[in-house]
Amino acid sequence: MQLSAMRKGLVVTLLLLMLASGLVWAEGRLEGVVKDPSGKGIKGVVIKLVPSLEGLPIVKVRTDKKGRFILGLIRKANYRIAALKEGWRVTYLDGNIAIPRDESFWKYDAPVSPGTEPPELSINGVSIVTYNLTMAPDSGGGGEWGMGVSLRPLDELVAELKDGDAEHVARELERHLVAKPEDANVNYLYGFASFSAGDLAGAKNAVARALKSDERFEGANLLMGKILEKQEKLDEAAEYYGYETQYAQNEGVQHEAWLAAAVLAIKKGDHERAIKALETVIAQRPDDVAALLELGNLYLQMGEKEKASAILEKVASLGGAQDPAVLYNLGADAYNKREYAKAAELFVKVIALKDDFAEAHLLLGNARLNLGDQEGAVVSFRRFLELRPDDPQASFAQQMVDALGTK
C-alpha cells in the first residue's frame, strides 16, 4: 500500500512538472487569469469546462492567489466555460483559441451582460485556449455560468418603484449599473429610487452621472434640485429647478419644475420670484389646486386678502372644498370681513373633515358669539380647550366658558 501511494504521488508530481514546463501536451489545454475590475487577481474562483456531449466529464479547477488557472489534457470536444464564485459575476471576457504556433483562429473580446450564456469552445488535440476574465461583485447571483442572473427590464422596475419598494429597486438597479455604469437612464432611475429610499448621497452621485452623460436629461435637473433642497442647499437647488424649466420638453415635468421653484422661493422668502413661478404654473394648468393654494397662502402672508380670497374661492370651486386648510382660510377671510354666518358655516365644514383642527373650533366659538349663539360658542370654546389647554388663547376661551356657561 505504501509503495502504491508513493508511485501515485510520483506520477502526479511528474505530470505537474510536465504541464508546468510545457514539454508534453497530449491534448488541449486551457489557461487564463481572473481579475477584479481594479486588475487584482481573484483567488478561489471555480473554473469549470462543461462538455456538450453526454458522457464526458466536467473538468474543473480553482484559481490561485493571483487569480491564475490552468487545465491540461482536455479531451477533444465542444465546451462552455463557467467561472463561479459566490457574490461575483463575469463582466468581461477576453478569449482566444490558437494552435501551438500562436496562430489564432477564434477570439472573443467584449463585456458580458448579466445572464449571457458564454460562447461555445471547440477544443482539439492541439488547441491552446486562453480565457482571461474580469469578475465584479453582484448581488443578483452568478447564474449557471457565472455570467450573472439576467437583468430585469427597466419598465418592470419603474412599475415596482411606483408601488413603493424603493430599496429593492435600488439594489436591482445597482446590477444594471455594473453592466452600464455611464448610462443616463439607469443612473437617473437609480437616483430616483435612492432618493425615495432616503439615500441622498447615493441619489446625488447617480443623478450627477446622468447629467454628465446628458445635461438636458428629462427630469434629472428637477431631481437634483429636490436632493439639494433636502440637503438645505437652497441656492443650488433653485439653479437646478431653473435648468429643468428651460430644458424639459415634457409638459408635466416642466410643470413640476415650476411648482418646485415656486415653493422653494416661498421657503427662501423671495415672494416676487414665487409669484412669478406660480403664475406660470397656473397659466399652464388653470385648475392646479396645489398651485392655487400656494398662491393663495402667499397672498395671505403678504396681506393681500382680496386676492387670497378670490383664489381660495376658486380652489373651493375646483374641489378644494374637501380640504380643511382651504375651508379654514375661507372661513378666516369671511370672519375678518365680519361675515359671521358664512364663517361659521365654513368652520363647521372644517371640523366635520378634521375634528382636531383647534383653530377652527376657536374661531367658530367667536363667530357663534357674534351671532348671539352663546350655547354653541361655549361648546366650541370647550373643544378648543380640550385640544389646546396650553395655547396662549386658552385663557380667553376659559373666560368665555366661565362667563357664558353659567347663563
C-alpha positions as CSV (number, residue, x, y, z in Angstrom):
1,M,0.0,0.0,0.0
2,Q,2.9,2.4,0.8
3,L,4.6,1.6,-2.5
4,S,1.4,2.2,-4.4
5,A,0.9,5.6,-2.7
6,M,4.5,6.5,-3.5
7,R,4.1,5.6,-7.1
8,K,0.9,7.5,-7.3
9,G,2.5,10.6,-5.8
10,L,5.4,10.3,-8.2
11,V,3.2,10.1,-11.2
12,V,1.2,13.1,-10.2
13,T,4.4,15.1,-9.5
14,L,5.9,14.2,-12.9
15,L,2.6,15.1,-14.6
16,L,2.6,18.5,-12.9
17,L,6.2,19.2,-13.9
18,M,5.4,18.2,-17.5
19,L,2.4,20.6,-17.5
20,A,4.3,23.4,-15.9
21,S,7.3,23.1,-18.3
22,G,5.1,22.8,-21.4
23,L,7.1,19.8,-22.6
24,V,4.2,17.5,-23.2
25,W,0.6,18.3,-24.3
26,A,-1.3,15.1,-25.2
27,E,-4.5,17.0,-25.7
28,G,-5.8,20.6,-25.5
29,R,-5.2,23.0,-22.6
30,L,-7.0,26.0,-21.1
31,E,-5.3,28.7,-19.1
32,G,-6.0,32.3,-18.0
33,V,-6.4,34.6,-15.1
34,V,-9.5,36.0,-13.3
35,K,-9.2,39.6,-12.0
36,D,-11.5,42.1,-10.3
37,P,-12.3,45.5,-12.0
38,S,-9.1,47.0,-10.5
39,G,-6.9,44.4,-12.0
40,K,-6.2,42.3,-8.9
41,G,-6.4,38.6,-9.2
42,I,-9.3,36.8,-7.5
43,K,-8.5,33.6,-5.6
44,G,-10.8,30.6,-5.3
45,V,-12.9,31.1,-8.4
46,V,-14.1,27.7,-9.6
47,I,-13.4,27.3,-13.4
48,K,-15.4,24.5,-15.0
49,L,-15.4,23.2,-18.5
50,V,-18.8,21.7,-19.3
51,P,-18.8,19.4,-22.4
52,S,-21.7,19.5,-24.8
53,L,-21.5,15.7,-25.3
54,E,-23.1,13.5,-22.7
55,G,-20.7,11.0,-21.1
56,L,-17.7,13.3,-21.0
57,P,-16.7,14.5,-17.5
58,I,-16.9,18.1,-16.3
59,V,-13.4,19.4,-15.8
60,K,-12.7,22.0,-13.1
61,V,-10.0,23.8,-11.1
62,R,-9.7,26.8,-8.7
63,T,-7.8,29.9,-9.3
64,D,-4.6,30.5,-7.2
65,K,-3.9,33.6,-5.1
66,K,-3.1,35.6,-8.2
67,G,-6.3,34.5,-10.0
68,R,-4.5,32.2,-12.4
69,F,-5.7,28.8,-13.5
70,I,-4.6,26.1,-15.9
71,L,-6.3,22.9,-17.2
72,G,-4.4,20.4,-19.3
73,L,-5.1,17.1,-21.0
74,I,-8.5,18.3,-22.2
75,R,-10.3,15.8,-24.4
76,K,-11.4,16.8,-27.9
77,A,-14.9,18.2,-27.7
78,N,-17.1,21.3,-27.6
79,Y,-17.2,23.0,-24.2
80,R,-18.6,26.0,-22.4
81,I,-16.6,27.6,-19.5
82,A,-18.2,28.6,-16.2
83,A,-16.4,30.8,-13.7
84,L,-18.2,30.6,-10.3
85,K,-17.6,32.5,-7.0
86,E,-20.4,33.5,-4.7
87,G,-21.3,37.1,-4.8
88,W,-19.4,37.7,-8.1
89,R,-20.2,37.5,-11.8
90,V,-18.2,37.7,-15.0
91,T,-18.4,41.2,-16.5
92,Y,-15.7,40.9,-19.2
93,L,-14.3,38.0,-21.3
94,D,-11.1,38.0,-23.3
95,G,-10.9,34.6,-25.0
96,N,-8.6,33.2,-27.7
97,I,-8.0,29.8,-29.2
98,A,-4.8,29.2,-31.0
99,I,-2.6,26.3,-32.2
100,P,0.9,25.9,-30.9
101,R,2.5,28.3,-33.4
102,D,0.3,31.0,-31.9
103,E,-2.0,31.3,-34.9
104,S,-5.3,32.5,-33.5
105,F,-8.4,31.1,-35.2
106,W,-11.0,32.2,-32.6
107,K,-11.2,35.3,-30.5
108,Y,-13.7,36.9,-28.2
109,D,-13.0,40.3,-26.5
110,A,-16.1,42.0,-25.1
111,P,-18.1,42.9,-22.0
112,V,-20.6,40.3,-20.7
113,S,-24.1,41.3,-20.0
114,P,-25.8,39.7,-17.0
115,G,-27.5,36.4,-17.9
116,T,-25.4,35.9,-21.0
117,E,-24.6,32.3,-22.0
118,P,-20.8,32.0,-22.7
119,P,-19.7,31.2,-26.3
120,E,-19.0,27.5,-27.0
121,L,-15.4,26.4,-27.4
122,S,-14.1,23.7,-29.8
123,I,-11.0,22.1,-28.2
124,N,-9.0,19.6,-30.1
125,G,-5.7,17.9,-29.6
126,V,-3.6,21.0,-30.3
127,S,-5.8,23.8,-29.1
128,I,-4.3,26.3,-26.7
129,V,-7.2,28.2,-25.1
130,T,-6.6,31.4,-23.2
131,Y,-9.5,32.7,-21.2
132,N,-9.0,35.9,-19.2
133,L,-12.0,37.0,-17.2
134,T,-13.0,40.1,-15.2
135,M,-15.4,39.5,-12.3
136,A,-17.2,42.1,-10.2
137,P,-19.4,41.9,-7.1
138,D,-23.0,41.3,-8.0
139,S,-25.9,40.8,-5.5
140,G,-28.0,39.1,-8.2
141,G,-26.0,35.9,-8.1
142,G,-23.6,34.3,-10.5
143,G,-26.1,32.3,-12.5
144,E,-25.4,28.9,-14.0
145,W,-22.2,30.0,-15.8
146,G,-21.0,32.8,-13.5
147,M,-22.2,35.3,-16.1
148,G,-24.9,36.6,-13.7
149,V,-28.7,36.4,-13.5
150,S,-30.4,38.3,-16.3
151,L,-31.3,41.9,-15.5
152,R,-34.9,42.7,-15.0
153,P,-36.4,45.1,-17.6
154,L,-36.3,48.8,-16.6
155,D,-40.1,49.2,-17.2
156,E,-40.7,46.5,-14.6
157,L,-38.5,48.3,-12.1
158,V,-40.3,51.6,-12.8
159,A,-43.7,49.9,-12.1
160,E,-42.3,48.4,-8.9
161,L,-40.9,51.8,-7.9
162,K,-44.4,53.3,-8.3
163,D,-45.6,50.6,-5.9
164,G,-43.2,52.0,-3.3
165,D,-40.5,49.4,-2.9
166,A,-37.6,51.8,-3.5
167,E,-34.9,50.0,-1.6
168,H,-35.4,46.8,-3.6
169,V,-35.5,48.6,-6.9
170,A,-32.3,50.5,-6.0
171,R,-30.5,47.2,-5.3
172,E,-31.6,45.8,-8.7
173,L,-30.5,49.0,-10.5
174,E,-27.1,48.6,-8.9
175,R,-26.7,45.5,-11.0
176,H,-27.7,47.5,-14.1
177,L,-25.0,50.0,-13.3
178,V,-22.4,47.3,-13.2
179,A,-23.3,46.5,-16.8
180,K,-23.8,50.1,-17.9
181,P,-22.2,52.5,-15.4
182,E,-22.5,55.6,-17.5
183,D,-26.0,55.0,-18.8
184,A,-28.0,58.2,-18.2
185,N,-31.4,56.4,-17.9
186,V,-30.2,53.8,-15.4
187,N,-28.4,56.4,-13.3
188,Y,-31.5,58.6,-13.3
189,L,-33.7,55.8,-12.2
190,Y,-31.2,54.7,-9.6
191,G,-31.0,58.3,-8.3
192,F,-34.8,58.4,-8.1
193,A,-35.0,55.1,-6.2
194,S,-32.2,56.1,-3.8
195,F,-33.9,59.5,-3.2
196,S,-37.2,57.7,-2.4
197,A,-35.3,55.4,-0.1
198,G,-33.7,58.3,1.8
199,D,-30.2,57.8,0.4
200,L,-29.4,61.4,-0.5
201,A,-25.7,60.9,-1.1
202,G,-26.2,57.9,-3.4
203,A,-29.0,59.7,-5.2
204,K,-26.9,62.8,-5.8
205,N,-24.0,60.8,-7.2
206,A,-26.2,58.9,-9.6
207,V,-28.1,62.0,-10.9
208,A,-24.7,63.7,-11.3
209,R,-23.6,60.9,-13.6
210,A,-26.8,61.1,-15.6
211,L,-26.4,64.8,-16.1
212,K,-22.7,64.3,-17.1
213,S,-23.9,62.0,-19.8
214,D,-26.8,64.3,-20.8
215,E,-27.2,67.7,-19.2
216,R,-30.7,68.0,-20.5
217,F,-31.9,64.6,-19.4
218,E,-35.6,64.9,-18.7
219,G,-36.3,65.2,-15.0
220,A,-32.7,64.9,-13.9
221,N,-32.2,68.6,-13.1
222,L,-35.6,68.6,-11.2
223,L,-34.5,65.6,-9.2
224,M,-31.1,67.1,-8.4
225,G,-32.9,70.2,-7.2
226,K,-35.1,68.1,-4.8
227,I,-32.0,66.4,-3.5
228,L,-30.2,69.7,-2.9
229,E,-33.3,71.2,-1.3
230,K,-33.4,68.2,1.2
231,Q,-29.8,69.0,2.0
232,E,-30.8,72.6,2.7
233,K,-28.6,73.8,-0.3
234,L,-31.4,76.1,-1.4
235,D,-29.5,78.4,-3.8
236,E,-28.1,75.4,-5.7
237,A,-31.5,73.7,-5.7
238,A,-33.0,76.8,-7.3
239,E,-30.4,76.7,-10.1
240,Y,-31.3,73.2,-11.0
241,Y,-35.1,73.9,-10.9
242,G,-34.3,76.7,-13.3
243,Y,-32.4,74.4,-15.7
244,E,-35.4,72.0,-15.7
245,T,-37.8,74.8,-16.6
246,Q,-35.6,75.6,-19.6
247,Y,-34.8,72.1,-20.8
248,A,-37.9,70.0,-20.1
249,Q,-39.9,69.0,-23.2
250,N,-42.5,67.1,-21.3
251,E,-45.2,69.4,-20.1
252,G,-45.7,67.5,-16.9
253,V,-42.0,67.7,-15.9
254,Q,-41.8,71.4,-16.7
255,H,-44.9,72.0,-14.7
256,E,-43.4,70.2,-11.7
257,A,-40.2,72.1,-12.1
258,W,-42.0,75.5,-12.0
259,L,-44.0,74.4,-8.9
260,A,-40.9,73.2,-7.1
261,A,-39.2,76.5,-8.0
262,A,-42.2,78.4,-6.6
263,V,-42.3,76.5,-3.3
264,L,-38.6,76.9,-2.9
265,A,-38.8,80.7,-3.5
266,I,-41.5,80.9,-0.8
267,K,-39.3,78.9,1.5
268,K,-36.5,81.4,0.9
269,G,-38.8,84.4,1.4
270,D,-38.5,85.5,-2.2
271,H,-42.2,86.4,-2.8
272,E,-41.7,88.1,-6.1
273,R,-40.0,85.1,-7.7
274,A,-42.5,82.7,-6.1
275,I,-45.5,84.7,-7.5
276,K,-43.9,84.7,-11.0
277,A,-43.3,80.9,-10.9
278,L,-46.8,80.2,-9.6
279,E,-48.4,82.4,-12.2
280,T,-46.5,80.3,-14.8
281,V,-47.8,77.1,-13.3
282,I,-51.4,78.3,-13.2
283,A,-51.1,79.6,-16.8
284,Q,-50.1,76.1,-17.8
285,R,-52.8,74.4,-15.7
286,P,-55.5,76.8,-14.5
287,D,-57.2,74.1,-12.4
288,D,-54.0,73.1,-10.5
289,V,-55.4,73.2,-6.9
290,A,-51.9,72.8,-5.3
291,A,-50.5,75.8,-7.2
292,L,-53.6,77.9,-6.5
293,L,-53.3,77.0,-2.8
294,E,-49.7,78.0,-2.7
295,L,-50.5,81.3,-4.4
296,G,-53.5,81.9,-2.1
297,N,-51.4,81.3,1.0
298,L,-48.7,83.5,-0.3
299,Y,-51.1,86.4,-0.8
300,L,-52.4,85.8,2.8
301,Q,-48.8,86.1,4.1
302,M,-48.3,89.3,2.1
303,G,-51.6,90.8,3.5
304,E,-53.4,90.8,0.1
305,K,-56.6,89.4,1.5
306,E,-58.8,90.2,-1.5
307,K,-56.5,88.3,-3.9
308,A,-56.2,85.5,-1.5
309,S,-59.9,85.2,-1.0
310,A,-60.6,85.2,-4.8
311,I,-58.1,82.3,-5.3
312,L,-59.4,80.3,-2.3
313,E,-62.9,80.7,-3.7
314,K,-61.6,79.3,-7.0
315,V,-59.9,76.4,-5.2
316,A,-63.1,75.6,-3.4
317,S,-65.0,75.5,-6.7
318,L,-62.4,73.1,-8.1
319,G,-62.9,70.5,-5.4
320,G,-60.8,72.1,-2.7
321,A,-63.9,72.3,-0.6
322,Q,-62.8,68.9,0.8
323,D,-59.5,70.4,2.0
324,P,-59.8,71.6,5.7
325,A,-57.0,74.2,5.2
326,V,-58.8,75.8,2.2
327,L,-62.1,75.9,4.1
328,Y,-60.4,77.3,7.2
329,N,-58.7,80.1,5.2
330,L,-62.0,81.0,3.5
331,G,-63.7,81.0,6.9
332,A,-61.0,83.2,8.4
333,D,-61.4,85.6,5.5
334,A,-65.2,85.7,6.0
335,Y,-64.7,86.2,9.7
336,N,-62.3,89.1,9.1
337,K,-65.0,90.7,6.9
338,R,-67.5,90.2,9.7
339,E,-69.5,87.8,7.6
340,Y,-70.0,85.6,10.7
341,A,-72.8,83.4,9.4
342,K,-70.6,82.4,6.4
343,A,-67.6,82.0,8.6
344,A,-69.5,79.7,11.0
345,E,-70.7,77.6,8.1
346,L,-67.2,77.1,6.8
347,F,-65.7,76.3,10.2
348,V,-68.4,73.7,10.7
349,K,-67.3,72.1,7.5
350,V,-63.7,72.2,8.5
351,I,-64.5,70.4,11.8
352,A,-66.6,67.8,10.0
353,L,-63.5,66.9,8.0
354,K,-60.9,67.4,10.8
355,D,-62.3,67.5,14.3
356,D,-58.9,68.2,15.9
357,F,-58.5,71.4,13.9
358,A,-58.2,73.5,17.1
359,E,-58.1,76.9,15.4
360,A,-61.3,76.2,13.7
361,H,-63.1,75.5,17.0
362,L,-61.8,78.8,18.4
363,L,-62.9,80.9,15.5
364,L,-66.2,79.1,15.3
365,G,-66.8,80.0,19.0
366,N,-66.1,83.6,18.2
367,A,-68.3,83.6,15.1
368,R,-71.2,82.0,17.2
369,L,-70.6,84.5,19.9
370,N,-71.1,87.4,17.4
371,L,-74.2,85.7,16.1
372,G,-75.7,85.5,19.5
373,D,-75.4,81.7,19.8
374,Q,-73.9,81.6,23.3
375,E,-74.6,77.9,23.9
376,G,-72.9,77.0,20.6
377,A,-70.0,79.3,21.4
378,V,-69.4,77.5,24.8
379,V,-69.3,74.1,23.1
380,S,-66.7,75.4,20.6
381,F,-64.6,77.0,23.3
382,R,-64.6,73.9,25.4
383,R,-63.5,71.7,22.5
384,F,-60.7,74.2,21.8
385,L,-59.6,73.9,25.5
386,E,-59.6,70.1,25.2
387,L,-57.3,70.3,22.2
388,R,-55.1,73.1,23.3
389,P,-55.1,73.6,27.1
390,D,-51.7,75.3,27.0
391,D,-52.4,77.6,24.0
392,P,-52.0,81.4,24.5
393,Q,-55.7,81.7,23.6
394,A,-56.7,79.2,26.2
395,S,-57.2,81.8,28.9
396,F,-59.6,83.8,26.7
397,A,-61.5,80.6,25.8
398,Q,-61.8,79.7,29.5
399,Q,-63.1,83.1,30.4
400,M,-65.8,82.8,27.8
401,V,-66.8,79.3,29.1
402,D,-66.8,80.7,32.7
403,A,-68.9,83.7,31.7
404,L,-71.3,82.1,29.3
405,G,-71.6,78.6,30.8
406,T,-73.4,79.8,33.9
407,K,-76.1,81.7,32.0
